[in-house]
Amino acid sequence: MKKMTRLSRKRLPTSRPQDTLRGGFTLIELLVVIAIISVLVALLLPAVQQAREAARRSQCQNNLKQIGLAVHNFEGTYSYLPTSLRPPTAGTVRFSVLTSLLPYMDQENIYNQYNQSINWSAGTNVPLSQSPIPVFNCPSDPLAGSLDGIPDVPSAWAQNTAASSAYSPIYGISPLVYSSGLTSLTQPSLYTDPATVFSPPAVTYVPGMFPKNATIDPITGLHTKQGKKLRDVRDGLSNTLAIAESAGRPGVFRKGAQFGTLPGDRLNAGGWSRPASDIMIYGAKADGSDLLGTTAINATNGRDIGPNDPTYGSATYPYTVAPYAFGVNGTSAPYAFHTGGAYFTLGDGSVRFIAANINFNTFLSLATPAGGEVVGEY
């Protein structure tokens, strides 16, 4: 029997399906996708920016709350409120309210090294003054922590001395506000700066919660440690402004935008260690072009005293700027980079957001600790 052999079958080639064509975006489809993404980003970006600003506002509010607590802790320790020491004579030692508060704001290391027998702009105090204090800076401030300069020789001014602060004690209201007819309120009793009694002319103004040189005895000229007290705020601590936002310093800002550039346009204010950074309220013109107007907040952060100002040039400038009679005091004003208003610490330590369109009379009433005005809703 023949052995059967299995014939090998030659595998026939099988047909393979053609490779599937890979799809892709046409140019029109790509443009449509980009347009959709752009619309989504445009819708999302404002929400992100608002969330960031909300966080910055919350941090600013917390900063002012910490300063308010520090004021109360200081008064509880010494039985009087902190005061800026600023004798009118050139070359004298000056000391700010904010410097006094450092031990109550986790900055005791700077305070302990600070030499109170020399000025903020001298010797070993310079690197300390240059230290930015986070709680003194508003995160919405584009110039937060920028250095301020020494004002004594205006032509030599440079940003080299003191880190700026966005927050300022309110030390008074200018009598010009009342004499210029900017308010219908009766002018309260004036405060005479006791340090100026010994170096005339005497400086007088309506006192705020932190009048300058309040611990100097007007009879002897000696430092007595008997300054203003919380009980002197007879209008009520919850109805009295204590600390104001004044951001953007030492630059000049008007209606949300920087006016000019440093050093050509600058304020006589900014550094946290400078008494000149305290605020005297003048009000401002609505367009922010100058002080002495009925806009209380956010028109301008102060008066330009740089060389671009048309009245610049006197050897003693900015101390003799007419009609303000700034003297050795600063030129800043309440101002914030928050939409619609600014934050203030009240005398009781609480923090209040005050609208930029607040009635000027109401604002002045809030700024006086013992003016006797009746303050309604604001």
RAURCOR-V943381 format. One line per field, one symbol per residue. ss: DSSP state (2 for helix, 1 for strand, 0 for the rest). psi: psi as a letter, one per 20 degrees, with the letter a starting at -180 (. if undefined). burial: b if it has 24 or more other ideal C-beta (glycine too) atoms within 12 Angstrom, else e. Layout:
ss: ???
psi: ???
burial: ???
//
This chain:
ss: 000000000000000000000000002222222222222222222222222222222222222222222222222222000000110000000110222222220002222220000000000022222000022200000000001100000222000001110011111110022220000000000111022222000001111000000001000000100000022200002220111111000000110011000000000000100022201110010000001000100001010000000000000000000000000000010010010011111100001111100002222222200000000000
psi: pppppopppopqpqppqqpppprrprhggghggggghgggghhhghgghhgghhhgggggghghghgghhghhghhgijrqqqpomqipqjrpqprghhhighjkkkhggghipoiirrhjqciighghippogijppiiohkpjqqrrpihnhijpqnjgpprqjppqoirpphhhghjkiqjqpprqqpoohhihimqqppqrpqbhmqqkijppighjqoikmaqrhiiniiphijppgpqpmriqjrpppliqpobqqjhorqmrgphjphiiqpppirqqhijhramajphpjgqjappjriiphjqhqhjpjikpqjhlhcjrrjrrpprkppibqqqprhjirppopqhkqphggghhhiphkijqopbq.
burial: eeeeeeeeeeeeeeeeeeeeeeeeeeeeeeeeeeeeeeeeeeeeeeeeeeeeeeebbebbbebbbbbbbbbbebbeebebbbbbbbbbeeebbbbbbbbbbbebbebeebbeebebeebbbbeebbebbbbbbebbbbbbbebbbbbbbbbbebeebebebbbbbbbbbbbbbbbbbbeeebbebebbeebbbbbbeeeeeebbbbbbbbbbbbbbeeeeeeeeeebbbbebbebbbebbbbbbbbbbbbbbbbeeebbeebbebbbbbbbbbbbbbbbbbbbbeeebebbbbbbbbbbbbbbbbbeebeebeeeebbbebeebbbbbbbbbbbbbbbeebbbbbbbbbbbbbbbbebbbbbbbbbbbbbbebebeeb
//
